[in-house]
């Protein structure tokens, strides 16, 4: 086998591979032995027909496609090891340019990582300023904790706006009950707009033990196509009416929700905690500003295939997040008055920018020789094992190779961002 490497005008790499007659014949014969069981030939048990007979019945080139693929794959990684300048970003496309009694010539066009010309990535003068935590911030956080610890107390009397009604309900459309439309003992806050428009208001004035048919109309853009725009009836029964009772902001609340005995100590902890978050927010803002400046100063032509792969990842992530909310991409697109393809096209610039950031970060890692050493991994594991109430050895034993690679990537990104902050603030 002989090969030749050439750079194409479209920036891809072409690898021309020549197999002589003997090598090509061996590849075809290997393909015959691997695939002969797939072909039926009259007069022979399946898998027992000679190669020549199968070729006469199915065409002389019947084993060529597999032989070409196997021949290329056999040497592809070997070629990449010998030619470090070839950095593939997608699968190669194969084309046969010669096939005769002397052998075969295969040309593999390989999409490769584009050339990146970096601008400045140090000395960019980005400010790292955390927002000062005020007494008002602390009070707002206390109010959030207070609301979070609201108690529900049953009351006599009618449901009013702001109350919580514990209800059983069963929904039907055109006299047929539908999936997901039934529940028992559901706590519904009146005025929260949790349910379909008009549902909650119809419960106002009812008391525990009352029953009522609530009539509503599903929105035209409802995520379930079988319900969108349909009139529905919900048979409702009120089990209980509850008031929301806020706890007092005092020492008792502080001791109930934290490790601190007094409100003063808890306030001090909140201030410190909010300060840490403010610094994290400032750091993220600074990191984003640095990356914006780096991308603006670099020069690179991002191949379309890299943008498409990034778009695939963005759309898949969106699909997963919508699934957690009980929806899907098609329903979301319909709700927004768009198609899934519209949404994908709208994210194209975001995908292009993400690829540029990744390419830039790879260049900086290489230029600054930033890497993860065993000590970094050990320190990371020591930290997380304590949080998991395990020894470092126990944690290591429970780790998969995938988890270890994730940890190494996380450490590497952390070291890189530390480097960028330190050299640009």
Order of alpha helices (4+ residues) and beta strands (2+ residues): beta-beta-alpha-alpha-alpha-beta-beta-alpha-beta-beta-beta-beta-beta-alpha-alpha-alpha-alpha-alpha-alpha-alpha-alpha-alpha
